[in-house]
Amino acid sequence: MSNWYYADAEQQRQGPLSADEMAQRFHQGKLRLDTLVWRDGLAEWQPLRDFTQELALHQAPAETFYTPVESRPTEARSAQADPFAAPPAGAFGDPAPAMLDSPYAPPRATLVSGNAAIHGGEVVHAGFWKRVAANIIDSFVVGIVGGIIGAILGGVIGAVFGLNGGLGGGGFLAIQLVTNLVSIAITAGYYAWFHSSANQATLGKMAIGIKVVRTDGEAISFARGIGRYFAFLLSSLILCIGLIMAAFTERKQGLHDMICDTLVVDKWAFTAHPEWQKRELGTVTVVILAIFGILLLFFGLIVAFALIGIAGSLR
């Protein structure tokens, strides 16, 4: 006889149970067809619906059928027929006592969000270089989008000032102010929206295979995502010391992570499959870092040759 286990509404393992006990809990509404279950011989947790035949879930226990109206006490029948009588228990949401064990009653298990953190497994924190690679991708994406929108706004403002007699110093200042504010708003919205989304990661982090969570593994809110972006700016402004901290702290937290109570972890951390997490950098990370290093070297050589040329012309 196999021992069965299932994940409850708090994603905690329950069991061991026999097959009959599993079927009984299903008919009582304590288990749903999408409840994750496991028994000996399974490679991973699977939804209960995959074992409908094995557990005979389609066969309802005899004692769970409704009591016919004719068989109920006279008082109950007369009260039910009276249109002015108080509604029976459960009429407005909770199941009536007679329906509690009915296989036809709706499931009463709590609906669990797909983003709910599952604890108990190993957590692999995203290393410094994975975060650098993800930030390179995100900076490229935000730079393109922000540049396009900034150019459009600059053109519109320039046209408005042109109709009023020319740009002048005030016009250029207005363009710079508006484009900078829009750029900050776009960037903050980008990071906050993606970090608080179902994937819990920006496009760059998705490509690298990491995500942002609270220190308890739960998803962050949009407001916290906005705050984290401005804390990230603070980490950058202090000579990037706040960013470099992610390479040395115990849980790979930068200063902005500590301020906002967040972690950057592998995308499979705090899920039902912590064993799928990866400690190595990964192909995407290595490729992005290599391309970025080559570009830095290329621009460094250009600057060096330019400085040599300037020095030669001043002799």
N, C-alpha and C positions, 0 to 999 in steps of 0.2 A: 504494500500500500504506500503510495507516494504522500509525502508531506507537502502541503501547499502553503504558500505565503502570499500576502497581498499588501499593496501600499495604500494606507488610509488617506483621509482628506488632508492630513498634515504631512503626507508623504513619508510616514513612518512605517517600517515593516511590521506586519502582524502575522502571527503564526507560531508554530506549525498547526495546520488544520487538516482534517481528513477531507476527502472529496465530498462526502455527505454534508459536512459542516460548511464547506464552501457553497454548496448548492442552497443550503438553508439560509445562509446570510444573503445570498443573492435574492431569494424569494422574500426575505424580510426587508429588502430595499437597502441593505447595508453595503452591497456591492453593485457596481454598474458594469455594463458591458465594456466600457472603456477603462475600467480599473486595471492597473498593472498587476499581474500575478506571476509567480514563479514556482517551479517544483524541480525536483531532481531530474536531470536529463536535459534541461533547457539551457541554451547558451546565454540567454538574456531574458529580461522581463518582457512579457507580452500581454496584450489586452485580453481580458476575460472572454471576449467574444470568440477568440480563437479556440476555446475549449468548450463551446456550447454542447457539442455531442458527448465529449469525454465526461463532462460533469453532469450530463442529463439536465441541463438548465431548463429545457423546454417542458419538462415533466413537473407539474405543480404538485406539491404535497396535498393529500386528501383533506387535511384539517385546515387548509388555507382558503377553501371555497367560501363564498358568501352564504349566510343563512337566508333561505328564502323568506320573503315578506310574510307568507302565510304561516311560517313556523315561528315567527317572532311573537313575543308576548302581546296580548291585546292592547296593553297600555302603549307600547311602542308603535303599533300600527295606527291607533287612533291619533297619537300625537303627530305621526308623520302625515296623516291625512288632513290635519287641521292647518289651514293656510295661515292662521294667525299665531300658531305656536312658535316658540323660540326655535331658531335653526339648530339642527343637530351639531354636535361637536365636529369640527373639521369642515364645516360648510364653506368657510371662507379661507381655506388654505391648508390647515392642518388635517391630516387624515383622520377620519372618524375611528373610534375604537374598533368597530366591526371590520374596518378595512386595513388595519395595521399589518396583518399577516397575509393580505391578499396578493397573489402573484400579479394581479392586474392593476394594483395601485402604482402610481408613478414612483420612480426611485427617489429616495429621500437623502441620498448621499450628497454631501456638499460639493458643488462644482469647483474644481481646482483649476486655477489658471495655468496655462502652459508655461508661464514664466516663473512659477513658484519654485523657490530654491529648495533643493533636496540636500540635506546635510548627511554627514556620516562618511562620505567618500573623501579621497585625497583632493587637495586643491593645488593646482599648478599655477603659480603666479607668472604673469608675463614679464619676461626679462627686459632689460634696458634696450637692447638692440631691436627686439620685436616692436617695442613702442616707438623707437626712432623710425623704423621702416613704415609703420602705420601712419605716423605723422607726416612723413614725406609724401605719401599718397594723398592724404587728406589736404595737405597744403597745396598740392598741385590741383586738386579738384576745386577747392575753394578759390584759389587764385584765378582759375579760368572763369568760373561763374562770376566772381566779384569783379573781374576785369571787364567782362562784357556788360554787366549791369552798370558799373561805374562809367564806362564809355558812353552808354546810352544817356545816363543822367547828366553827364558832363555836356553832351551835345545839346540836350534839352535846355539846360541852364544857360549855356553859351548862346543859344538861339534867342532865348528870352532877353538876355542882356543886350544882344546885338540889335534887337528891335527897339531897345530903349536908348540907343546911342552908343553902343560899344561896351566891351567888358570892363576895362579899367582894372585897378587893383582890387576893388571890392568884388568884382565878378569872379576873378581868379580865386580869391579867398573863399567866396561862397561855394564855388565848385569843389575846392579842396575839402572844405568842411563837410559838405553834404556827402561826397563820395566816401570820405573816411568814416562817417557815421553809418552810412549804408553798409560799408564793408564790414564794420564791427558787428552790426546787426545780423547780416547774412551769416557770418562765421559763427557767432554765438548760437543762432538758430539752427545752423547745420549740426553742430556738435550736440546741442541739447536735444534736438528732435531725434537724431539717430541713437544717442546713448539711452534715451528713454523709450525707444521703440521695442518691438518684440525681439529684435536681434541683439539689442543692448550694445550695439557697436556701429561706428561710422563705416563708410565704405572701405577706408584703409584698414581698420581693425578687422572687418569681415574678411578681407583678402589675406590678412596675416593669420586669422583664426583666433582672435582674442576678443574680449568684451569688457565692459565697465559695469561693476555691480557695487552695492553697498557692502560694508564689511561683514554683514550677516548673509551675504549672497543674494539678497533681494534686488530687484530692478530699481534704478533711480528714477525720480520724477523729472518732468521737464524743467521745473523751477530749480531743482538741484543741478541739472545739467547746465543751466545758464550760469549758476553760481560757480560751477566747476570750471567753466570756460574762463571767467574773469580771474579765478584763482590760478589758472594755468598762465594767464598773462603775467600775474604777479611772480610766479615761478620763473618766467622768462626774463622779467625785468631786472631781477637781482643777479645779473651775470649768469643766468641759466642754472644757478646753484640748486634751485628748487626742482629743476628737471633732472639734474645729475643725481640727486638724492635717490632716485628710483633704482640706481645701479648698486646702492649700498645698504638700503634699509631692509629689514627682515622680510617684509612682505612686498618688496619692490614698489613701495609707495613714494611718489613725488610729494613735494610740499603741498600741491593743490589737492592731492588725494587725502592727505592728512587733514587739511582744512575742511574738506567736504565729506569725509568719512566714506571714501570709495576705494575700491581695489580694481586693478586691471588683471584679469585672469584668463586662462584658456577658455575657449568657447564651450567646452564640455564640463567645466567646473560647475558644481552645484546643480548637476543634472542627474538623471538616472544612469548615465554612462560615464562616470569619472575615469574609467579605465581607458577611454578614448583620447584622453588628454596627451599632448605632446610637449616634451621638454626641449627638444632640439629646435633650432631656428626655423627650419623648413625652407623649401625651395624658393617660395615667393620672397621671404625675408632676405635671403642671400642675394637673389637677383636684384632686388630694389637697392640694397646697400651697395652692391657692386656698381650699379649704374650711377648711383649718387656719388660714390667715391671717384669714379672716372670723370664725371662732370666737374667735381670740385678740383681735381687735378688739372683738367683742361683749362678752367677759368683761372686757376692759380698761375699756370704758365703764361696765359695771356697777360695777366696783371704784371707778372715778373718781367716779361719782354717789354711791356709798355713803360715800366719804371726804368728799365735799362736804356730805352730809347730817349726818355726824357732826360736822364742823367747825362747821356752822351751829347745831347743838344745844348746842354748848359755849360759844357767845357769851353 
